[in-house]
Amino acid sequence: MSELQPFTVDVPTAALDDLARRLDAARVIDQPVGAGWEYGVTGEYLGELVRFWREDFDWRAVEKDLNAWPQVTTTIGGQPVHAVHARSPHPDAMPLLLLHGWPSTPADFLTVLPALTEHFHVVAPSLPGFGFSGPTLETGWDLDRHADTLLELMSRCGYERFVVQGGDWGGLIGPHVARRAPVRVALVHVNALVTPIDWTSGDPTAGLPDDERAQVYALGAMWKERQGYATIQSTRPQTLAHALNDSPVGLLAWDLEWFVDYDPASTLQTPIDPRAILTDVTITWLTGTAGSSARTYKEAGHAFGPLPSSGVPTAVACFPGDHAIRGLAERSHNVVRWTQYDRGGHFAALQAPNLLVADLIEACEERTVTG
């Protein structure tokens, strides 16, 4: 068994100099007359963010923020796995497995860790293939392997029973951790939950109330407009990886598809701090994990299909930009709490940190989950 080793983020200056040279040489394309965000990320927005990245973004300050929290690495099944491991000052606190999504990293949780560690011993891994847990160098990273790796990580951290919280891919992998080991998971809490719509085996809206039937069709129309990135990543990720691994501006533009949600002036979601966006993108760039994180869509793509419930109590927090449908969610999860919020966004730890933390704590209190 590989022991946990302390980890400190310390990027070589040469890597930062190389990034700066590439940003200086960036070729941001012109914007076609009359074309807005419905065509994709706009050149004007991208150009301004590239300028901010080159002139105002301070990676060494990010390193300092990351290194303010204890981090560990270990090797599980031949794969290096990195995690923030922040113990609560309260010895009897409940352990929490905290999972990010794509194209994020555990840096998204810097805003919530102070509040969470008042209640939990927090383990926030970089998912295999993402950031400091990557790149993955072999195929086969399906849901089972992700979940089993995280279960082993929790054992090595000394936690046999714990709560799982996750959003986006974390909201897919987290419940699967519970499916693989339901006796070890006291509660699943998810945001940005994906509720699969399966049109291959009959009408997926059968049995749903009218408002949820309407949601299904609206979601289908939305996904038709937005599925391009996922289609490529779930079918030909290596072709894409060559471009993203060679161009930091291309990587930034690709990741902005979700970070900005088409319209940076939208009032529906809380804007994300550009520093937070650039932190995730810079980590991905410096670790060369654009391709391996994208491959998750191909190798663990069965997560988007119907799966059995683990039986573990599951709390769902829905923020603007999320499109979870309760009737569909209940087919794959033991839903015991469903909360709808009118502010925040898909990246709740960055867009509504206080609401996310409060919802998780309340869900644990309702289920009397204690350490």
TORKOL-4160 file (C-alpha; in steps of 0.2 Angstrom, whole numbers, padded with zeros to 4 digits, m for minus):
371
<pt num="1" X="0000" Y="0000" Z="0000"/>
<pt num="2" X="0007" Y="0017" Z="m0005"/>
<pt num="3" X="0007" Y="0029" Z="0010"/>
<pt num="4" X="0001" Y="0047" Z="0009"/>
<pt num="5" X="0015" Y="0059" Z="0006"/>
<pt num="6" X="0014" Y="0078" Z="0009"/>
<pt num="7" X="0012" Y="0088" Z="m0007"/>
<pt num="8" X="0016" Y="0107" Z="m0010"/>
<pt num="9" X="0012" Y="0116" Z="m0026"/>
<pt num="10" X="0028" Y="0123" Z="m0033"/>
<pt num="11" X="0028" Y="0126" Z="m0052"/>
<pt num="12" X="0045" Y="0129" Z="m0060"/>
<pt num="13" X="0048" Y="0146" Z="m0066"/>
<pt num="14" X="0052" Y="0140" Z="m0083"/>
<pt num="15" X="0035" Y="0133" Z="m0085"/>
<pt num="16" X="0027" Y="0150" Z="m0081"/>
<pt num="17" X="0039" Y="0159" Z="m0093"/>
<pt num="18" X="0034" Y="0147" Z="m0106"/>
<pt num="19" X="0016" Y="0151" Z="m0103"/>
<pt num="20" X="0019" Y="0169" Z="m0103"/>
<pt num="21" X="0028" Y="0168" Z="m0120"/>
<pt num="22" X="0013" Y="0158" Z="m0127"/>
<pt num="23" X="0001" Y="0171" Z="m0121"/>
<pt num="24" X="0011" Y="0185" Z="m0129"/>
<pt num="25" X="0010" Y="0176" Z="m0145"/>
<pt num="26" X="m0008" Y="0173" Z="m0144"/>
<pt num="27" X="m0019" Y="0175" Z="m0160"/>
<pt num="28" X="m0036" Y="0179" Z="m0154"/>
<pt num="29" X="m0048" Y="0178" Z="m0169"/>
<pt num="30" X="m0059" Y="0192" Z="m0176"/>
<pt num="31" X="m0077" Y="0192" Z="m0172"/>
<pt num="32" X="m0089" Y="0190" Z="m0187"/>
<pt num="33" X="m0101" Y="0205" Z="m0189"/>
<pt num="34" X="m0117" Y="0201" Z="m0180"/>
<pt num="35" X="m0111" Y="0186" Z="m0171"/>
<pt num="36" X="m0113" Y="0185" Z="m0152"/>
<pt num="37" X="m0111" Y="0171" Z="m0139"/>
<pt num="38" X="m0123" Y="0160" Z="m0149"/>
<pt num="39" X="m0108" Y="0156" Z="m0160"/>
<pt num="40" X="m0097" Y="0152" Z="m0146"/>
<pt num="41" X="m0085" Y="0162" Z="m0135"/>
<pt num="42" X="m0083" Y="0180" Z="m0142"/>
<pt num="43" X="m0066" Y="0186" Z="m0147"/>
<pt num="44" X="m0068" Y="0202" Z="m0137"/>
<pt num="45" X="m0072" Y="0193" Z="m0121"/>
<pt num="46" X="m0058" Y="0180" Z="m0124"/>
<pt num="47" X="m0045" Y="0194" Z="m0128"/>
<pt num="48" X="m0049" Y="0204" Z="m0112"/>
<pt num="49" X="m0047" Y="0188" Z="m0102"/>
<pt num="50" X="m0030" Y="0183" Z="m0111"/>
<pt num="51" X="m0024" Y="0201" Z="m0107"/>
<pt num="52" X="m0029" Y="0199" Z="m0088"/>
<pt num="53" X="m0021" Y="0182" Z="m0088"/>
<pt num="54" X="m0004" Y="0189" Z="m0095"/>
<pt num="55" X="m0004" Y="0205" Z="m0085"/>
<pt num="56" X="m0014" Y="0204" Z="m0069"/>
<pt num="57" X="m0015" Y="0185" Z="m0064"/>
<pt num="58" X="m0003" Y="0181" Z="m0051"/>
<pt num="59" X="0000" Y="0162" Z="m0051"/>
<pt num="60" X="0012" Y="0163" Z="m0036"/>
<pt num="61" X="m0002" Y="0170" Z="m0025"/>
<pt num="62" X="m0013" Y="0156" Z="m0031"/>
<pt num="63" X="0001" Y="0144" Z="m0025"/>
<pt num="64" X="0001" Y="0152" Z="m0008"/>
<pt num="65" X="m0018" Y="0150" Z="m0006"/>
<pt num="66" X="m0017" Y="0132" Z="m0011"/>
<pt num="67" X="m0002" Y="0128" Z="0000"/>
<pt num="68" X="m0011" Y="0136" Z="0015"/>
<pt num="69" X="m0021" Y="0120" Z="0015"/>
<pt num="70" X="m0013" Y="0103" Z="0019"/>
<pt num="71" X="m0011" Y="0092" Z="0003"/>
<pt num="72" X="m0006" Y="0074" Z="0000"/>
<pt num="73" X="m0002" Y="0063" Z="m0014"/>
<pt num="74" X="m0003" Y="0044" Z="m0015"/>
<pt num="75" X="m0002" Y="0031" Z="m0029"/>
<pt num="76" X="m0018" Y="0020" Z="m0031"/>
<pt num="77" X="m0018" Y="0006" Z="m0045"/>
<pt num="78" X="m0003" Y="0014" Z="m0053"/>
<pt num="79" X="m0011" Y="0031" Z="m0054"/>
<pt num="80" X="m0004" Y="0046" Z="m0044"/>
<pt num="81" X="m0019" Y="0054" Z="m0034"/>
<pt num="82" X="m0018" Y="0072" Z="m0026"/>
<pt num="83" X="m0030" Y="0078" Z="m0013"/>
<pt num="84" X="m0032" Y="0093" Z="m0001"/>
<pt num="85" X="m0034" Y="0084" Z="0016"/>
<pt num="86" X="m0040" Y="0097" Z="0029"/>
<pt num="87" X="m0044" Y="0091" Z="0046"/>
<pt num="88" X="m0057" Y="0100" Z="0057"/>
<pt num="89" X="m0052" Y="0107" Z="0073"/>
<pt num="90" X="m0066" Y="0096" Z="0080"/>
<pt num="91" X="m0059" Y="0078" Z="0082"/>
<pt num="92" X="m0076" Y="0070" Z="0081"/>
<pt num="93" X="m0081" Y="0079" Z="0065"/>
<pt num="94" X="m0089" Y="0069" Z="0051"/>
<pt num="95" X="m0077" Y="0065" Z="0036"/>
<pt num="96" X="m0082" Y="0073" Z="0019"/>
<pt num="97" X="m0077" Y="0068" Z="0002"/>
<pt num="98" X="m0078" Y="0084" Z="m0009"/>
<pt num="99" X="m0078" Y="0081" Z="m0028"/>
<pt num="100" X="m0076" Y="0094" Z="m0042"/>
<pt num="101" X="m0082" Y="0093" Z="m0060"/>
<pt num="102" X="m0076" Y="0097" Z="m0077"/>
<pt num="103" X="m0066" Y="0108" Z="m0081"/>
<pt num="104" X="m0063" Y="0112" Z="m0063"/>
<pt num="105" X="m0050" Y="0107" Z="m0049"/>
<pt num="106" X="m0051" Y="0107" Z="m0030"/>
<pt num="107" X="m0045" Y="0125" Z="m0031"/>
<pt num="108" X="m0064" Y="0129" Z="m0033"/>
<pt num="109" X="m0066" Y="0124" Z="m0015"/>
<pt num="110" X="m0054" Y="0137" Z="m0007"/>
<pt num="111" X="m0069" Y="0148" Z="m0004"/>
<pt num="112" X="m0079" Y="0135" Z="0006"/>
<pt num="113" X="m0065" Y="0126" Z="0015"/>
<pt num="114" X="m0065" Y="0138" Z="0030"/>
<pt num="115" X="m0083" Y="0135" Z="0034"/>
<pt num="116" X="m0083" Y="0116" Z="0029"/>
<pt num="117" X="m0069" Y="0112" Z="0041"/>
<pt num="118" X="m0079" Y="0119" Z="0056"/>
<pt num="119" X="m0090" Y="0104" Z="0053"/>
<pt num="120" X="m0080" Y="0091" Z="0043"/>
<pt num="121" X="m0063" Y="0083" Z="0040"/>
<pt num="122" X="m0062" Y="0087" Z="0022"/>
<pt num="123" X="m0054" Y="0077" Z="0008"/>
<pt num="124" X="m0055" Y="0086" Z="m0009"/>
<pt num="125" X="m0046" Y="0076" Z="m0022"/>
<pt num="126" X="m0041" Y="0081" Z="m0039"/>
<pt num="127" X="m0051" Y="0068" Z="m0049"/>
<pt num="128" X="m0040" Y="0056" Z="m0059"/>
<pt num="129" X="m0034" Y="0064" Z="m0075"/>
<pt num="130" X="m0037" Y="0081" Z="m0068"/>
<pt num="131" X="m0024" Y="0093" Z="m0062"/>
<pt num="132" X="m0012" Y="0086" Z="m0050"/>
<pt num="133" X="m0019" Y="0069" Z="m0051"/>
<pt num="134" X="m0015" Y="0068" Z="m0069"/>
<pt num="135" X="m0013" Y="0065" Z="m0083"/>
<pt num="136" X="m0020" Y="0047" Z="m0084"/>
<pt num="137" X="m0009" Y="0037" Z="m0095"/>
<pt num="138" X="m0020" Y="0022" Z="m0099"/>
<pt num="139" X="m0038" Y="0019" Z="m0103"/>
<pt num="140" X="m0051" Y="0011" Z="m0092"/>
<pt num="141" X="m0056" Y="0026" Z="m0081"/>
<pt num="142" X="m0074" Y="0021" Z="m0080"/>
<pt num="143" X="m0086" Y="0025" Z="m0065"/>
<pt num="144" X="m0081" Y="0010" Z="m0056"/>
<pt num="145" X="m0063" Y="0014" Z="m0056"/>
<pt num="146" X="m0065" Y="0032" Z="m0051"/>
<pt num="147" X="m0076" Y="0026" Z="m0037"/>
<pt num="148" X="m0065" Y="0012" Z="m0031"/>
<pt num="149" X="m0050" Y="0024" Z="m0031"/>
<pt num="150" X="m0059" Y="0037" Z="m0021"/>
<pt num="151" X="m0064" Y="0024" Z="m0008"/>
<pt num="152" X="m0046" Y="0018" Z="m0006"/>
<pt num="153" X="m0041" Y="0036" Z="m0004"/>
<pt num="154" X="m0053" Y="0039" Z="0010"/>
<pt num="155" X="m0047" Y="0023" Z="0018"/>
<pt num="156" X="m0029" Y="0029" Z="0017"/>
<pt num="157" X="m0034" Y="0045" Z="0025"/>
<pt num="158" X="m0041" Y="0035" Z="0039"/>
<pt num="159" X="m0060" Y="0037" Z="0036"/>
<pt num="160" X="m0071" Y="0022" Z="0034"/>
<pt num="161" X="m0088" Y="0031" Z="0035"/>
<pt num="162" X="m0091" Y="0048" Z="0027"/>
<pt num="163" X="m0102" Y="0060" Z="0018"/>
<pt num="164" X="m0100" Y="0063" Z="m0001"/>
<pt num="165" X="m0103" Y="0080" Z="m0009"/>
<pt num="166" X="m0100" Y="0084" Z="m0028"/>
<pt num="167" X="m0106" Y="0094" Z="m0043"/>
<pt num="168" X="m0105" Y="0091" Z="m0061"/>
<pt num="169" X="m0094" Y="0075" Z="m0063"/>
<pt num="170" X="m0093" Y="0075" Z="m0044"/>
<pt num="171" X="m0112" Y="0074" Z="m0044"/>
<pt num="172" X="m0110" Y="0058" Z="m0055"/>
<pt num="173" X="m0095" Y="0050" Z="m0047"/>
<pt num="174" X="m0100" Y="0054" Z="m0029"/>
<pt num="175" X="m0117" Y="0044" Z="m0030"/>
<pt num="176" X="m0107" Y="0030" Z="m0038"/>
<pt num="177" X="m0095" Y="0029" Z="m0023"/>
<pt num="178" X="m0111" Y="0026" Z="m0013"/>
<pt num="179" X="m0116" Y="0012" Z="m0026"/>
<pt num="180" X="m0100" Y="0004" Z="m0024"/>
<pt num="181" X="m0099" Y="0005" Z="m0005"/>
<pt num="182" X="m0116" Y="0010" Z="0002"/>
<pt num="183" X="m0112" Y="0005" Z="0020"/>
<pt num="184" X="m0098" Y="0017" Z="0020"/>
<pt num="185" X="m0107" Y="0032" Z="0014"/>
<pt num="186" X="m0119" Y="0041" Z="0027"/>
<pt num="187" X="m0126" Y="0054" Z="0015"/>
<pt num="188" X="m0124" Y="0059" Z="m0003"/>
<pt num="189" X="m0126" Y="0078" Z="m0007"/>
<pt num="190" X="m0125" Y="0084" Z="m0025"/>
<pt num="191" X="m0127" Y="0100" Z="m0035"/>
<pt num="192" X="m0126" Y="0102" Z="m0054"/>
<pt num="193" X="m0134" Y="0085" Z="m0054"/>
<pt num="194" X="m0136" Y="0077" Z="m0072"/>
<pt num="195" X="m0153" Y="0068" Z="m0074"/>
<pt num="196" X="m0151" Y="0056" Z="m0089"/>
<pt num="197" X="m0165" Y="0056" Z="m0102"/>
<pt num="198" X="m0166" Y="0039" Z="m0110"/>
<pt num="199" X="m0176" Y="0039" Z="m0126"/>
<pt num="200" X="m0171" Y="0022" Z="m0132"/>
<pt num="201" X="m0182" Y="0012" Z="m0120"/>
<pt num="202" X="m0199" Y="0021" Z="m0122"/>
<pt num="203" X="m0205" Y="0038" Z="m0117"/>
<pt num="204" X="m0194" Y="0044" Z="m0102"/>
<pt num="205" X="m0208" Y="0057" Z="m0097"/>
<pt num="206" X="m0220" Y="0043" Z="m0093"/>
<pt num="207" X="m0226" Y="0045" Z="m0075"/>
<pt num="208" X="m0219" Y="0063" Z="m0073"/>
<pt num="209" X="m0231" Y="0077" Z="m0069"/>
<pt num="210" X="m0234" Y="0090" Z="m0083"/>
<pt num="211" X="m0222" Y="0103" Z="m0077"/>
<pt num="212" X="m0208" Y="0090" Z="m0077"/>
<pt num="213" X="m0213" Y="0083" Z="m0094"/>
<pt num="214" X="m0211" Y="0101" Z="m0100"/>
<pt num="215" X="m0194" Y="0102" Z="m0092"/>
<pt num="216" X="m0188" Y="0086" Z="m0101"/>
<pt num="217" X="m0192" Y="0093" Z="m0118"/>
<pt num="218" X="m0184" Y="0110" Z="m0113"/>
<pt num="219" X="m0169" Y="0101" Z="m0107"/>
<pt num="220" X="m0168" Y="0092" Z="m0123"/>
<pt num="221" X="m0168" Y="0108" Z="m0134"/>
<pt num="222" X="m0155" Y="0116" Z="m0123"/>
<pt num="223" X="m0144" Y="0101" Z="m0124"/>
<pt num="224" X="m0145" Y="0100" Z="m0143"/>
<pt num="225" X="m0138" Y="0118" Z="m0143"/>
<pt num="226" X="m0124" Y="0115" Z="m0130"/>
<pt num="227" X="m0119" Y="0097" Z="m0133"/>
<pt num="228" X="m0105" Y="0100" Z="m0145"/>
<pt num="229" X="m0091" Y="0100" Z="m0132"/>
<pt num="230" X="m0097" Y="0084" Z="m0124"/>
<pt num="231" X="m0100" Y="0075" Z="m0141"/>
<pt num="232" X="m0081" Y="0078" Z="m0145"/>
<pt num="233" X="m0075" Y="0073" Z="m0128"/>
<pt num="234" X="m0085" Y="0058" Z="m0128"/>
<pt num="235" X="m0080" Y="0052" Z="m0145"/>
<pt num="236" X="m0063" Y="0059" Z="m0151"/>
<pt num="237" X="m0055" Y="0067" Z="m0136"/>
<pt num="238" X="m0037" Y="0064" Z="m0141"/>
<pt num="239" X="m0039" Y="0074" Z="m0157"/>
<pt num="240" X="m0045" Y="0089" Z="m0146"/>
<pt num="241" X="m0031" Y="0086" Z="m0134"/>
<pt num="242" X="m0018" Y="0090" Z="m0146"/>
<pt num="243" X="m0024" Y="0107" Z="m0149"/>
<pt num="244" X="m0028" Y="0111" Z="m0130"/>
<pt num="245" X="m0011" Y="0104" Z="m0124"/>
<pt num="246" X="m0002" Y="0116" Z="m0137"/>
<pt num="247" X="m0012" Y="0132" Z="m0135"/>
<pt num="248" X="m0017" Y="0140" Z="m0118"/>
<pt num="249" X="m0028" Y="0152" Z="m0126"/>
<pt num="250" X="m0037" Y="0138" Z="m0135"/>
<pt num="251" X="m0039" Y="0129" Z="m0118"/>
<pt num="252" X="m0046" Y="0144" Z="m0110"/>
<pt num="253" X="m0059" Y="0147" Z="m0124"/>
<pt num="254" X="m0064" Y="0129" Z="m0123"/>
<pt num="255" X="m0066" Y="0129" Z="m0104"/>
<pt num="256" X="m0076" Y="0146" Z="m0105"/>
<pt num="257" X="m0090" Y="0136" Z="m0114"/>
<pt num="258" X="m0096" Y="0131" Z="m0096"/>
<pt num="259" X="m0088" Y="0144" Z="m0085"/>
<pt num="260" X="m0097" Y="0159" Z="m0094"/>
<pt num="261" X="m0112" Y="0149" Z="m0100"/>
<pt num="262" X="m0113" Y="0158" Z="m0116"/>
<pt num="263" X="m0118" Y="0176" Z="m0110"/>
<pt num="264" X="m0106" Y="0184" Z="m0098"/>
<pt num="265" X="m0119" Y="0198" Z="m0095"/>
<pt num="266" X="m0133" Y="0185" Z="m0090"/>
<pt num="267" X="m0143" Y="0190" Z="m0074"/>
<pt num="268" X="m0148" Y="0171" Z="m0072"/>
<pt num="269" X="m0131" Y="0166" Z="m0064"/>
<pt num="270" X="m0119" Y="0174" Z="m0053"/>
<pt num="271" X="m0103" Y="0178" Z="m0063"/>
<pt num="272" X="m0088" Y="0168" Z="m0059"/>
<pt num="273" X="m0072" Y="0178" Z="m0053"/>
<pt num="274" X="m0060" Y="0178" Z="m0068"/>
<pt num="275" X="m0046" Y="0174" Z="m0056"/>
<pt num="276" X="m0055" Y="0158" Z="m0051"/>
<pt num="277" X="m0058" Y="0153" Z="m0070"/>
<pt num="278" X="m0039" Y="0156" Z="m0073"/>
<pt num="279" X="m0034" Y="0146" Z="m0058"/>
<pt num="280" X="m0042" Y="0131" Z="m0065"/>
<pt num="281" X="m0036" Y="0134" Z="m0083"/>
<pt num="282" X="m0019" Y="0137" Z="m0077"/>
<pt num="283" X="m0018" Y="0121" Z="m0066"/>
<pt num="284" X="m0024" Y="0111" Z="m0081"/>
<pt num="285" X="m0012" Y="0119" Z="m0093"/>
<pt num="286" X="0003" Y="0117" Z="m0081"/>
<pt num="287" X="m0001" Y="0099" Z="m0078"/>
<pt num="288" X="m0005" Y="0094" Z="m0096"/>
<pt num="289" X="m0022" Y="0087" Z="m0091"/>
<pt num="290" X="m0033" Y="0095" Z="m0104"/>
<pt num="291" X="m0034" Y="0078" Z="m0114"/>
<pt num="292" X="m0035" Y="0066" Z="m0099"/>
<pt num="293" X="m0049" Y="0076" Z="m0091"/>
<pt num="294" X="m0058" Y="0077" Z="m0107"/>
<pt num="295" X="m0057" Y="0058" Z="m0109"/>
<pt num="296" X="m0068" Y="0056" Z="m0094"/>
<pt num="297" X="m0082" Y="0059" Z="m0105"/>
<pt num="298" X="m0078" Y="0044" Z="m0116"/>
<pt num="299" X="m0072" Y="0032" Z="m0103"/>
<pt num="300" X="m0085" Y="0036" Z="m0089"/>
<pt num="301" X="m0099" Y="0041" Z="m0102"/>
<pt num="302" X="m0111" Y="0028" Z="m0095"/>
<pt num="303" X="m0113" Y="0039" Z="m0081"/>
<pt num="304" X="m0126" Y="0049" Z="m0092"/>
<pt num="305" X="m0137" Y="0034" Z="m0093"/>
<pt num="306" X="m0149" Y="0027" Z="m0081"/>
<pt num="307" X="m0141" Y="0018" Z="m0066"/>
<pt num="308" X="m0148" Y="0010" Z="m0051"/>
<pt num="309" X="m0150" Y="0019" Z="m0034"/>
<pt num="310" X="m0138" Y="0015" Z="m0020"/>
<pt num="311" X="m0151" Y="0017" Z="m0007"/>
<pt num="312" X="m0140" Y="0030" Z="0002"/>
<pt num="313" X="m0150" Y="0045" Z="0007"/>
<pt num="314" X="m0147" Y="0059" Z="m0006"/>
<pt num="315" X="m0149" Y="0078" Z="m0005"/>
<pt num="316" X="m0150" Y="0088" Z="m0021"/>
<pt num="317" X="m0147" Y="0107" Z="m0022"/>
<pt num="318" X="m0152" Y="0115" Z="m0038"/>
<pt num="319" X="m0145" Y="0132" Z="m0043"/>
<pt num="320" X="m0148" Y="0143" Z="m0059"/>
<pt num="321" X="m0140" Y="0134" Z="m0074"/>
<pt num="322" X="m0144" Y="0117" Z="m0067"/>
<pt num="323" X="m0157" Y="0107" Z="m0075"/>
<pt num="324" X="m0160" Y="0092" Z="m0064"/>
<pt num="325" X="m0178" Y="0085" Z="m0065"/>
<pt num="326" X="m0183" Y="0077" Z="m0049"/>
<pt num="327" X="m0194" Y="0063" Z="m0056"/>
<pt num="328" X="m0179" Y="0057" Z="m0066"/>
<pt num="329" X="m0167" Y="0059" Z="m0052"/>
<pt num="330" X="m0178" Y="0048" Z="m0041"/>
<pt num="331" X="m0175" Y="0034" Z="m0053"/>
<pt num="332" X="m0157" Y="0033" Z="m0049"/>
<pt num="333" X="m0156" Y="0041" Z="m0032"/>
<pt num="334" X="m0164" Y="0039" Z="m0015"/>
<pt num="335" X="m0169" Y="0058" Z="m0015"/>
<pt num="336" X="m0173" Y="0064" Z="0003"/>
<pt num="337" X="m0171" Y="0082" Z="0001"/>
<pt num="338" X="m0173" Y="0094" Z="m0015"/>
<pt num="339" X="m0169" Y="0112" Z="m0013"/>
<pt num="340" X="m0171" Y="0125" Z="m0027"/>
<pt num="341" X="m0161" Y="0141" Z="m0027"/>
<pt num="342" X="m0164" Y="0157" Z="m0037"/>
<pt num="343" X="m0146" Y="0163" Z="m0036"/>
<pt num="344" X="m0129" Y="0155" Z="m0039"/>
<pt num="345" X="m0125" Y="0144" Z="m0053"/>
<pt num="346" X="m0118" Y="0128" Z="m0060"/>
<pt num="347" X="m0101" Y="0130" Z="m0051"/>
<pt num="348" X="m0110" Y="0133" Z="m0034"/>
<pt num="349" X="m0094" Y="0133" Z="m0024"/>
<pt num="350" X="m0088" Y="0148" Z="m0034"/>
<pt num="351" X="m0105" Y="0156" Z="m0037"/>
<pt num="352" X="m0115" Y="0153" Z="m0021"/>
<pt num="353" X="m0103" Y="0146" Z="m0008"/>
<pt num="354" X="m0113" Y="0151" Z="0007"/>
<pt num="355" X="m0129" Y="0143" Z="0001"/>
<pt num="356" X="m0119" Y="0127" Z="m0004"/>
<pt num="357" X="m0111" Y="0125" Z="0013"/>
<pt num="358" X="m0128" Y="0129" Z="0022"/>
<pt num="359" X="m0137" Y="0116" Z="0011"/>
<pt num="360" X="m0125" Y="0103" Z="0015"/>
<pt num="361" X="m0124" Y="0106" Z="0034"/>
<pt num="362" X="m0143" Y="0107" Z="0034"/>
<pt num="363" X="m0145" Y="0090" Z="0025"/>
<pt num="364" X="m0133" Y="0082" Z="0037"/>
<pt num="365" X="m0143" Y="0089" Z="0052"/>
<pt num="366" X="m0159" Y="0082" Z="0045"/>
<pt num="367" X="m0152" Y="0065" Z="0043"/>
<pt num="368" X="m0143" Y="0066" Z="0060"/>
<pt num="369" X="m0126" Y="0063" Z="0052"/>
<pt num="370" X="m0112" Y="0065" Z="0064"/>
<pt num="371" X="m0094" Y="0059" Z="0066"/>
